[in-house]
Structures are given as structure tokens and as C-alpha cells.
């Protein structure tokens, strides 16, 4: 019978949470293995055995972030009844997530690997893929809103998607710079003011024009 390995002397979920917070605060490139082992309270061999290398740990930490601290924005976008409520709910949820007390400010997915040397480019590409996925999720809600008549037929869905993605990502940087939740909520209200009104039916739409009766 093979000899059993030594049991772990640390809680893996707690260690992952601690790693996530370090990456969130310092970014991928700004985080060293020494930073991670110190925050997680484990030695390097235990880290490698439990999580693999730094890149693998980063991907798992980001997945943990998206499932916990960063989950409310995607939930709001997914569960709201109308497209407008979905986008506004997503942005309002972000104002709270990005400025949470006792947590690093800003979004890990947006700010976690914005500047990386070539050897660390895979981390940036990984986060870029997640940001593009969020952009596609926003676009899907807008397309659905267009199909439901919530937006004018002339709406450029791609332009509107790019606008709201820019607002979402810009708020992350603003939060990192110390802007308050109240200020970000005002940003959201201003951003939503550009939402196009629904298509208005014309007087004779879908009706046959009746001839004028002669005397």
C-alpha cells in the first residue's frame, strides 16, 4: 500500500483568500512569492504543492474573487428583468464592490495585470479574456433589450456596450485613487442619463391609412 502524504497544516480556502487579497492590492507583477507565503502563512514548498506555481495560484485567486467579492455585478447584469435595470444594477453594484471597507479598492480583474513585462504577459491576457467576456455579457443584455423594444431600432449596440464597459472600468481606477462610493453612484446616474428612450410608435404604425370621405 502506498505511503500516504503528510496532511496539510493549513486551511486551503483561507490561504487562497489571503493570496487573492495580495494580488488584488499589488497586482500580479507587484506580488512576489515571498509576499504570498508571508500572507498565506505557509512555506514555498507547501504553496507549490497545494496551488502549483504563481501563475496557477493567480488564476485560482481570480476565480475565487469572481465567485465572492466580485460576484454581485455579474449577478445584477444576469438577473435584472430589463436591459436598463441590468446595466444600472451592474454599475451600482460595482460602486459598493470597488469601495468596500477593509478590502483593496478597485477591481482585481481590471487592475490586476495592467502593466506586465513580456515574461508575465500571460497574466494580462488571462484578465483581458475575462474583461472581454464581461463586455460580451453586457452586449447580450443590450441586444436583448433592443429585441424587446427597450431601445430604438437605430441604437448602435456595439457603441453602447463600449460606453458602459468604459464607465465600469473607469470606476475601478477612480476607486483605486480614493473616490468614494457616493461619487461613483453619481457617475452611474450621469452615465445612465444617456440611455436612449424606447422606440416610440408613430400615429399610423401598423395601421392602414384611411381615405378621407368626400361630402
N, C-alpha and C positions, 0 to 999 in steps of 0.2 A: 504494500500500500504506500503511495507517495507520501512524503512528509508534508504536512500542512505548513503554509507560510505563517509568519507571525501576524497576529491580529493588529489592525491599525490602532494607534494610540490617540487618534484624533477623530473628531466628527467631520466627515467629508462635506456635508452640506454647509456647516458653519465655516469651514475653511474656504469653500467656494464663494460664499457670501463675502468673506473678507478679501479674497482675491478680486472679486468684482468691484468692490469699493476702491481698491488701489488703482485698478485700471481706469475706473470711472474718473477718479480725481487727477491722475497723472498721464493718462493716455498709454497706448501700447509701448511706444518707443521710450517714453519717460519713466517706465516701470522696469526695474531690474529684478533679477532673480532674488537678490538679497532683500529687496523691498517686499517681494511676495512671501518669502519664507519667514521674514520678520512679522508681517501682518497676519499670516496664517498660523504662526506658532509651530511650524514644522521645519524639518531639515530638508535640504535639497533632494536626497535620495527618496524620502517619503513623498515629496511633491511629484517627482518624476514617476514613481511607482503608481500613484493614485490618479494623476492627471495627464501624464505624458510631458511633452516639452512646453515651453512658454506659449507658443502659438496655439497648441491644443487647449491649454488652460484658458487662453484668451477667448477662444471660440465658445468654450463651455460657459465662461463667465458672462459673455454677451447673451447667450441663450438664457441663462438664469436671469439676467437683467430684464430681458424682454418678457419673460414669464412672470416677473414680480414687479419691480419698481416701474418698468416702462410699459406695463400691460394696459393701463387704462385708456390710452389714446387709441390703440387698435380696437379695443372693445367698444369705445364710443363710435368709432367710424363704422364698425361692423353692425352694431345693434340698433342704431337710431332708425326711426321709421322713414324719414325723408332725407334726401341728399343734403339739404341745407343743415338740418339738425345734426347729421353725421359729421359734416365738416366743422361746424361750430363746436359741437361736443368734443371732437378730437382736439381742437385748438385750446378750448377751455380746460380740458383735462391736462393738456401739456403745461399750462400755466402753473398748475399745482405741482406736477411731477418735477418740473425743471427748477423749482424754488423750494423744495422740501427741506425743512429744518433737519439738521443732523445728517444730511446726505450731501455728496458733491453736487454742485449746481450744473445745470446743463444736461444734455443727453449723451450717454455713452456711445450710442450708435452714430451720432452726428460728429462728436468731438474726439472720439477715442483714437483715431488714427489719421488726423487731417494732414499731418506732415511726417512722412516717413522716409528714411534713407532707402535706397534701392533694395538692400537685403531684407527690409521689412515691408516691402510693397504688398505682400500677400495680405497683411492685416488690413491695409487700406482697401484693397479690392474686396475683401470679405465684407467690410462695413458698407462699401459702396453698393454691393449687391443687395444688402438689406435696405438701404435707403431707396434704391430703385424699386424694390418690392413695395415699399410704403407708397411711393409715388403711383405705382400701378393700382394699388388698393384705392387711393383717392380718386384716380381716374375712373375706376369701375363704378364708384358711387355717383360720380358726375354723369357718366354715360347712362346709368340707371335713372337719374333724375331727369335727364333730357328725354329719355323714352317715356317717362311718366308725365311729361308736360310741366315739370317744375322749372324748367329753363326754356328760354326762347329757342326756336329751331336754329337760329343763327349763331348760337353760342359756340365758340371755339373751345372745345373741351380740353385740348392739349394746353392752350394758353392759360385756361383757368386752373388746370392742375399745376402747372409750373408756378403760378402765382401763390397758391396755397402751400405748396411744398417750400417755396422760398420763405414765406411767413413762418412756417413751422420750424425750419432750420435756423432762421434768423433769430427767433425767440430763444433758441438754445444758447447761442452765442451771447445774447443780451443777458440771459440769466447767469451765465458764467462770469460776466462782467459786473454782476451785482444788482441788476434791475429787479424790482420787486414783483410779486405776483399781481398786485393791483395794477401796476403799469402794464404788464403783459396782458392782463384782461382788457385794458383799454385798447391795446394794439389789436386784439382779436375783434373787438366791437368795430373798430375802424376798418379792419380788413373785411369783415362781413358786410360792410355797407356797400361794397361794390357788387354784391350778389345780384345777378340780373333778375328782373321781375319775370314771373311766368308769362308764357305766350298768351296774349290777350286775343280772344276770338273777335273777328270783325262782325259787323252787323249782319252781313249776308252769308257768312261762312256756313257751308254745308246746306244752304237753302237756295232753292231756285228763285231767281229774280222774277217777281210777278209783273205782268204787263199792267200799265196804267189804264184803267177803264175810261172809255170816252163817254161824253154826255150824250 
